[in-house]
């Protein structure tokens, strides 16, 4: 049977706990350094606290150590890995293979920054000692299937959240434009910036558009296809997102995975244990998004760009009908639309920027708010924060419970109760019953069942089967509750029978693909001084080479020409000549590699 894992992001330990409560089988989070998101670090002590909480459900904690490391940072990284292992981390997500040699017991997962998109690259990366491969997002189902069939490693794939326009780990545009390197956790998100699009002759085709910004991934309804292609871990992007985002998205995907397991109970199971009960109803459209896409999953191009809305615009709600001194009146797109005090709204300003504001009071479609620069009659308005939904998220928190089956026996003055958890732990509690006999034995047995079948801690004790030999004693609620609490205490002392993670095996016989160069961000782990391709004497040298003028700052499956209907393959007569992006004094050159249907970005 194949275990399916829902992997959630966490900026903080509190968000990680919320993700587990909403159904995550695993959480990925950064430690205090080397986590590829400088704004999302956590102490080792906090990581240990999260591990303790997760392990109650057999859930796992993966820690990101996935920046490129300079040689002088290796001792610090080694100390961090040792501390994370002691804290209870279950695996590390790694880009730099130097980390592979820092622990002999922790499973290592090859970060999406390793840019794995071919079976050849996958086999080589696996041979370095990785037990799991996190694939590129720009792959089709057939490409995923081919990679999964080529390796023994587990396959992890992103299913939701923001999309980097560039192949992961190979974007140097932030470093070039701002000096902030994406591979060092400092990405400035140059892909969300506004650009003018120009021809070689200087003709402006578009002004102030986020021409490199993609919509967000949403594969909620494709989980069965992905599982069939070989994916076992379904990853949600968002280590910088807030708690309400993570809770909403995790619960939506957890319910979808539960439905998949229910359809194929002999084929799939969830990786961790526990059932999420009650709580809010998830709505992905009410959470931060730039519009949704399935990208290249079906091997076809579509409208992937969010050039008009590089930030979250939310749902279209109508136009500004008329302005008022203290706000405005909305002409709604749907007369049944319900607004609430505190709703957030957004519109696109003439300069292409996104302007957002909060409503103080919503009285029907009469909205009172502070003065908003640029807000005027006729503007299209979007709601990007639903105050009512946010309140539901906060008020209706789900509960995650481990189911426990009970059997009770009453015989010869003793009550013996056996408890078996869904992960296989077993506890037995036995106690001398009170001397008085029950006046109504049948009612007493019903009371035994109802008192034992309650929640204690994070355990949901199911109604037991009760067998009786002889008379039925009177057992009060306090006595029976004590039995249940004692069973919970025993179970807490036992280690959850968690499903194992795959560990990698080093295989020196697998050679690096000839196409691999220093741009792939994979040093040869067997001799880190020899960079796996050619052209660099050391990691530092390779890293500097990748940032010099003239190199490709970005290579992407996304194509501006195709997005604008100018692709020769769309029946246009134009040749795929370069176009240019301008942002102030910076000018970038877009070139089109039509043989492989990719676009590159270099300096102009």
C-alpha positions in Angstrom: 0.0 0.0 0.0 1.3 3.4 -0.9 1.4 6.2 1.7 0.4 9.6 0.6 1.8 12.6 2.3 0.4 16.2 2.5 3.4 18.5 3.1 2.6 21.9 4.5 4.8 25.0 4.9 5.4 26.8 8.2 7.0 30.2 8.8 6.7 29.7 12.5 6.2 26.8 14.9 2.6 28.0 15.7 1.8 27.8 12.0 3.3 24.4 11.8 1.1 23.2 14.7 -2.0 24.7 13.0 -1.0 22.9 9.8 -0.9 19.5 11.6 -4.2 20.2 13.3 -5.7 20.8 9.9 -4.4 17.5 8.4 -0.8 17.9 7.3 1.2 14.7 7.3 4.4 16.6 7.4 5.6 20.2 7.8 8.7 21.9 6.3 10.2 24.7 8.2 13.5 26.6 8.4 15.9 26.5 11.3 18.0 29.5 12.3 20.2 29.6 9.2 20.6 28.3 5.6 16.9 28.0 5.0 16.4 29.8 1.6 13.9 32.2 3.1 15.7 34.7 5.3 12.5 36.0 6.8 11.3 32.6 8.0 14.0 31.4 10.5 13.3 29.5 13.7 15.3 28.5 16.7 16.4 24.9 17.2 14.4 24.9 20.5 11.2 25.8 18.5 12.0 23.1 16.0 12.2 20.6 18.9 8.8 21.8 20.2 7.2 21.3 16.8 8.7 17.8 16.4 7.3 16.8 19.7 3.8 17.9 18.7 4.0 16.4 15.2 5.2 13.0 16.4 2.0 12.5 18.4 0.3 11.8 15.1 3.2 10.1 13.3 3.6 13.4 11.3 7.1 14.4 10.2 9.1 17.6 10.4 11.5 18.4 7.6 14.0 21.3 8.1 15.2 23.3 5.1 19.0 23.6 4.9 18.8 24.4 1.2 20.9 27.4 0.4 24.2 27.2 -1.5 27.0 27.1 1.1 30.3 28.7 0.9 33.2 26.6 2.2 33.8 28.8 5.2 30.1 28.1 6.3 30.5 24.4 6.4 31.5 24.1 10.1 28.4 26.2 11.1 26.2 24.1 8.9 27.6 20.9 10.4 26.8 22.2 13.9 23.3 23.1 12.8 22.6 19.7 11.3 23.8 18.0 14.5 21.5 20.2 16.6 18.5 19.6 14.3 19.1 15.8 14.5 19.1 16.0 18.3 15.9 18.2 18.2 14.0 15.4 16.5 14.0 16.6 12.9 12.9 13.7 10.6 14.7 14.8 7.4 16.5 17.7 5.8 15.6 19.4 2.6 19.0 20.1 0.9 20.4 21.8 -2.2 24.1 21.7 -1.5 25.3 18.1 -1.4 28.0 19.0 1.1 25.2 18.7 3.7 24.7 15.0 2.7 28.0 14.1 4.5 27.0 15.9 7.7 24.6 13.2 9.0 24.6 9.4 8.6 21.1 9.0 10.1 18.9 11.8 8.8 17.1 11.2 5.4 18.0 13.8 2.9 15.6 15.3 0.4 16.9 17.0 -2.8 15.3 20.5 -2.8 13.4 21.8 -5.8 16.4 24.1 -6.1 18.3 21.2 -7.5 16.3 21.7 -10.8 15.3 18.0 -11.4 13.3 17.7 -14.6 14.8 14.8 -16.5 15.2 11.1 -15.6 19.0 11.4 -16.2 19.3 14.3 -13.8 17.1 12.5 -11.3 19.2 9.3 -11.4 22.4 11.3 -10.8 20.9 13.4 -7.9 19.6 10.2 -6.3 23.0 8.6 -6.6 24.5 11.3 -4.4 22.5 9.9 -1.5 19.1 11.5 -1.5 16.1 9.5 -0.5 13.5 11.9 -2.0 13.5 14.2 -5.0 11.5 17.4 -5.1 10.8 17.9 -8.8 10.5 21.1 -10.8 7.1 22.5 -11.0 7.0 23.0 -14.8 6.6 19.3 -15.6 3.9 17.3 -17.3 2.3 14.2 -15.9 4.2 12.1 -18.4 7.5 13.7 -17.4 6.8 13.1 -13.8 5.9 9.4 -14.5 9.2 9.0 -16.5 11.2 10.3 -13.6 9.4 8.2 -11.0 10.0 5.1 -13.0 13.7 5.9 -13.4 14.5 6.1 -9.7 13.8 4.4 -6.4 13.7 7.6 -4.4 10.3 9.1 -3.2 8.8 11.7 -5.5 7.6 15.0 -4.1 5.8 17.6 -6.2 4.3 21.0 -5.6 0.5 21.2 -5.9 -0.4 24.6 -4.6 0.9 28.1 -4.2 3.2 30.7 -5.8 5.2 29.8 -8.9 8.7 30.9 -9.7 8.8 31.8 -13.4 12.3 30.4 -13.7 13.4 26.8 -13.3 14.0 26.5 -9.6 17.5 27.1 -8.3 18.6 28.6 -11.6 17.3 32.2 -11.2 20.0 34.8 -10.9 17.9 37.8 -11.9 17.4 39.0 -8.3 21.2 38.9 -7.7 21.8 40.8 -11.0 19.2 43.5 -10.4 19.5 44.0 -6.6 22.5 42.1 -5.3 20.2 39.8 -3.4 20.7 36.1 -4.3 17.7 33.7 -4.5 20.1 30.8 -3.9 21.2 32.4 -0.6 17.6 33.0 0.6 17.4 36.7 -0.3 15.2 36.7 -3.4 13.8 40.2 -4.2 11.0 38.7 -6.4 12.1 40.5 -9.6 9.5 38.4 -11.4 6.8 40.4 -9.7 8.2 43.8 -10.8 6.5 46.0 -13.5 8.3 46.2 -16.9 7.8 47.8 -20.2 8.0 45.5 -23.2 10.1 46.8 -26.1 11.2 45.6 -29.5 14.9 45.8 -30.5 14.1 49.1 -32.2 12.7 50.6 -29.1 9.0 50.3 -29.9 7.0 49.9 -26.7 4.5 47.1 -27.0 3.2 47.1 -23.4 3.8 49.5 -20.4 4.0 48.7 -16.7 3.0 45.1 -16.7 4.3 42.3 -14.4 5.5 40.4 -17.5 7.3 37.7 -15.6 4.7 37.1 -13.0 2.8 33.8 -13.0 -0.5 32.8 -11.5 -0.5 30.5 -8.5 -0.5 26.7 -8.8 -3.7 24.8 -7.9 -3.8 21.1 -8.5 -6.5 20.3 -5.9 -8.5 18.2 -8.4 -5.4 16.4 -9.9 -4.1 14.5 -6.9 -5.3 11.2 -8.2 -3.5 11.8 -11.5 -0.3 12.8 -9.6 -0.5 9.7 -7.4 -0.9 7.5 -10.4 2.2 9.1 -12.0 4.3 8.2 -8.9 4.0 11.2 -6.6 3.8 10.3 -2.9 4.3 13.7 -1.3 2.0 16.6 -2.2 3.7 19.9 -1.3 2.1 23.3 -0.6 4.2 26.4 -1.2 4.1 29.2 1.3 6.8 29.5 4.0 6.2 33.2 4.1 2.4 32.9 4.2 0.3 33.6 7.3 -1.6 31.1 9.5 -5.0 31.6 8.0 -3.6 30.9 4.5 -1.9 27.7 5.6 -4.9 26.4 7.6 -7.3 27.0 4.7 -5.2 25.4 2.0 -4.0 22.5 4.2 -7.6 21.6 5.2 -8.8 21.7 1.5 -6.0 19.4 0.4 -6.3 17.1 3.4 -10.0 16.6 2.6 -9.1 15.9 -1.0 -6.5 13.3 0.0 -8.9 11.6 2.4 -11.4 11.4 -0.5 -8.8 9.8 -2.7 -7.9 7.2 0.0 -11.6 6.5 0.5 -11.9 5.7 -3.2 -8.9 3.4 -3.3 -8.6 1.9 0.3 -6.6 -1.1 -0.9 -4.1 1.1 -2.8 -3.5 4.2 -0.7 -3.3 5.4 2.9 -2.3 8.6 4.6 1.2 8.9 5.8 0.4 10.0 9.3 -2.5 9.2 11.7 -5.4 11.0 13.2 -8.7 12.3 11.8 -9.5 16.0 11.5 -13.0 16.7 12.7 -15.2 19.7 12.7 -13.9 23.2 12.0 -14.4 25.6 9.1 -15.2 24.8 5.5 -12.2 25.6 3.3 -12.5 28.0 0.3 -9.3 28.4 -1.7 -10.7 31.4 -3.6 -10.9 33.3 -0.4 -7.2 32.9 0.3 -4.3 34.8 -1.2 -3.9 34.0 -4.9 -3.0 35.6 -8.2 -5.5 33.5 -10.1 -4.9 29.8 -10.5 -3.2 27.7 -13.2 -2.3 24.0 -13.6 0.7 25.1 -15.6 2.2 22.4 -17.9 0.7 19.4 -16.1 -1.2 18.2 -19.2 1.7 19.0 -21.5 0.0 22.1 -23.0 0.5 25.8 -22.7 -2.2 28.0 -21.4 -2.6 31.5 -20.0 -0.1 31.3 -17.2 0.6 35.0 -16.6 -0.7 37.2 -13.8 0.9 40.3 -15.5 -2.1 42.5 -14.6 -2.1 41.4 -10.9 1.3 40.3 -9.5 -0.3 40.5 -6.0 -3.5 38.9 -4.7 -6.5 40.7 -6.2 -9.1 38.3 -4.8 -12.7 37.9 -6.2 -14.2 40.5 -8.5 -17.1 42.2 -6.7 -18.1 45.0 -9.0 -17.4 48.7 -9.9 -17.3 51.9 -7.9 -20.8 53.4 -8.7 -20.3 56.8 -7.0 -17.9 58.4 -4.6 -19.0 59.7 -1.1 -17.1 62.0 1.3 -16.5 59.1 3.6 -16.3 56.3 1.1 -18.2 55.1 -1.9 -21.2 53.0 -3.2 -20.4 49.7 -4.9 -22.3 48.5 -8.0 -22.0 44.8 -7.3 -21.3 42.1 -9.9 -23.8 39.9 -8.0 -26.8 41.3 -6.1 -26.5 38.5 -3.6 -23.0 39.5 -2.6 -22.5 39.9 1.1 -19.9 42.3 2.4 -18.7 42.7 6.0 -16.9 45.3 8.1 -13.2 44.9 7.7 -13.3 43.4 4.2 -10.2 44.1 2.1 -10.4 45.5 -1.4 -8.0 46.1 -4.3 -7.9 47.8 -7.6 -5.3 48.4 -10.3 -3.9 52.0 -10.5 -3.2 53.7 -13.8 0.6 53.1 -13.3 -0.1 49.3 -13.1 0.4 49.1 -9.3 -2.1 47.3 -7.1 -3.7 49.5 -4.4 -5.3 47.8 -1.4 -7.5 49.2 1.4 -9.8 48.0 4.2 -13.4 48.9 4.6 -14.3 50.3 8.0 -18.1 49.8 7.7 -20.1 47.9 5.0 -23.8 48.8 5.1 -25.1 46.8 2.2 -23.2 48.2 -0.8 -22.5 51.5 0.9 -18.9 51.3 2.0 -17.2 53.7 4.5 -13.4 53.9 4.5 -10.5 56.2 4.8 -9.6 58.3 1.8 -7.9 56.1 -0.9 -5.6 57.7 -3.5 -6.8 56.8 -7.0 -10.2 55.4 -6.0 -12.8 56.8 -8.4 -16.1 56.1 -10.1 -16.0 53.3 -12.7 -13.0 51.4 -11.2 -13.2 47.6 -11.1 -13.0 46.5 -7.5 -11.9 43.1 -6.0 -12.2 41.7 -2.5 -8.9 40.2 -1.4 -9.8 39.7 2.3 -13.1 38.3 3.4 -13.5 39.4 7.1 -16.3 37.0 7.7 -14.3 34.0 6.3 -11.3 35.1 8.4 -13.5 35.1 11.5 -14.8 31.6 10.6 -11.2 30.4 10.3 -10.4 31.7 13.7 -13.6 30.6 15.5 -14.1 27.2 14.0 -10.7 25.5 14.6 -10.6 21.8 13.7 -9.6 19.1 16.1 -7.2 16.3 15.2 -7.8 13.0 17.0 -6.2 9.6 17.1 -8.9 7.0 17.1 -8.7 4.3 19.8 -10.6 1.1 19.8 -11.7 -0.2 23.2 -12.7 -3.6 24.7 -13.9 -3.9 28.2 -14.4 -6.9 30.5 -16.2 -6.9 33.8 -15.5 -10.0 35.8 -14.9 -11.1 39.5 -14.7 -7.6 40.8 -12.4 -6.2 38.2 -12.8 -3.9 35.2 -10.2 -4.5 32.5 -10.1 -2.2 29.5 -7.9 -2.7 26.4 -7.1 0.2 24.1 -5.6 -0.1 20.6 -4.7 3.0 18.6 -5.0 3.3 14.8 -1.2 3.2 14.6 -1.1 -0.1 16.6 -0.1 0.9 20.1 -1.8 -1.1 22.8 -2.5 -0.3 26.5 -4.3 -2.2 29.2 -5.8 -0.7 32.4 -7.3 -2.8 35.2 -9.0 -1.7 38.4 -10.9 -3.1 41.3 -14.6 -2.2 40.9 -16.6 -0.6 43.7 -18.4 -3.2 46.0 -22.0 -2.0 45.4 -24.0 -3.6 42.7 -25.9 -1.7 40.0 -29.6 -1.5 40.6 -30.2 -1.4 36.8 -27.4 -3.4 35.1 -28.4 -2.6 31.5 -28.3 1.2 32.2 -25.0 0.7 34.0 -23.4 -1.0 30.9 -24.7 1.9 28.7 -23.0 4.3 31.1 -19.8 2.3 30.9 -19.8 2.6 27.2 -20.7 6.3 27.1 -18.1 7.3 29.8 -15.3 5.4 28.2 -16.1 6.6 24.7 -15.0 10.2 25.1 -12.0 12.3 24.1 -9.0 12.4 26.4 -6.2 14.6 25.2 -5.8 14.0 21.5 -7.3 10.5 21.7 -10.9 9.8 20.5 -11.9 6.6 22.4 -14.5 4.7 20.5 -17.5 3.0 22.2 -16.2 -0.3 23.5 -17.6 -3.8 23.4 -18.3 -4.8 27.0 -18.4 -8.4 28.2 -19.6 -9.4 31.6 -19.0 -12.4 33.8 -21.3 -12.5 36.8 -22.9 -9.4 38.4 -22.6 -5.8 37.3 -21.1 -3.4 39.9 -22.1 0.2 40.1 -19.3 2.3 38.6 -19.5 6.1 38.8 -18.4 8.6 36.2 -15.3 9.6 38.1 -14.2 6.0 38.3 -14.7 5.4 34.6 -13.1 8.7 33.6 -10.1 7.7 35.6 -9.7 4.5 33.6 -9.9 6.5 30.3 -7.4 9.1 31.5 -5.0 6.3 32.7 -5.2 4.7 29.2 -4.4 8.0 27.6 -1.4 8.4 29.9 -0.1 5.0 29.0 -0.4 5.7 25.3 1.4 9.0 25.6 4.4 7.2 27.0 4.6 5.0 23.9 6.2 6.0 20.6 3.8 6.3 17.7 4.4 3.6 15.1 5.2 6.1 12.3 5.7 5.0 8.8 9.3 5.1 7.7 11.0 7.6 5.4 13.2 6.4 2.6 16.9 6.9 3.1 19.2 7.4 0.1 22.1 5.3 -0.9 25.3 6.6 -2.5 26.0 5.0 -5.9 29.4 6.2 -7.4 28.7 4.2 -10.5 26.1 6.8 -11.8 27.9 9.5 -13.8 26.8 13.1 -14.0 24.9 13.9 -17.2 27.1 15.6 -19.8 24.7 18.6 -19.9 25.3 19.3 -16.2 27.2 22.6 -15.6 27.9 24.9 -12.6 24.5 26.5 -13.2 22.7 23.4 -11.9 23.8 24.2 -8.3 24.9 20.7 -7.7 28.4 20.2 -6.6 29.9 16.7 -7.0 29.4 15.4 -3.5 32.2 12.8 -4.1 34.7 15.6 -4.4 33.2 19.0 -3.7 36.1 20.8 -5.1 35.3 19.5 -8.6 32.1 21.2 -9.6 29.8 18.9 -11.5 30.3 20.5 -14.8 32.9 21.9 -15.9 34.0 25.5 -15.9 34.6 26.1 -12.2 37.4 25.1 -9.8 35.5 25.5 -6.6 32.0 26.2 -5.4 32.8 29.9 -4.8 34.2 30.1 -8.3 31.1 28.5 -9.8 28.8 30.7 -7.8 30.6 33.8 -9.0 30.5 32.6 -12.6 26.8 32.2 -12.4 26.4 35.9 -11.7 28.6 37.4 -14.3 27.2 39.6 -17.1 26.3 37.6 -20.2 25.1 34.5 -18.5 21.4 33.5 -18.6 19.9 35.1 -15.5 16.8 33.0 -16.1 15.5 30.1 -18.3 11.9 29.4 -18.2 9.1 27.3 -19.7 7.0 30.4 -19.7 7.1 32.5 -22.9 6.1 36.1 -23.2 5.6 35.8 -26.9 3.2 32.9 -26.5 1.3 34.6 -23.7 0.7 37.7 -26.0 -0.2 35.6 -29.0 3.0 36.4 -30.9 4.5 32.9 -31.1 5.3 31.6 -34.6 3.8 28.3 -33.6 0.5 30.1 -33.0 0.4 30.9 -36.7 2.1 34.2 -36.6 4.6 35.1 -39.3 7.0 37.0 -37.0 10.3 35.3 -36.3 11.1 34.7 -32.7 13.4 37.7 -32.5 14.5 39.1 -29.1 12.3 41.4 -27.1 13.3 43.6 -24.2 12.1 44.4 -20.7 12.8 47.8 -19.2 12.5 48.8 -15.6 13.9 52.2 -15.1 17.6 52.1 -16.2 17.7 48.3 -16.3 17.1 46.6 -19.6 16.8 42.9 -20.0 16.9 40.8 -23.2 14.3 38.1 -23.8 15.4 35.4 -26.2 13.3 32.5 -27.4 14.7 28.9 -27.8 12.0 27.6 -29.9 13.7 24.2 -30.4 12.9 23.3 -26.7 10.1 25.9 -26.3 11.8 27.9 -23.6 12.6 31.6 -23.0 15.8 33.0 -21.5 16.5 36.3 -19.8 19.9 38.0 -20.0 21.3 41.5 -19.7 20.7 43.7 -22.7 
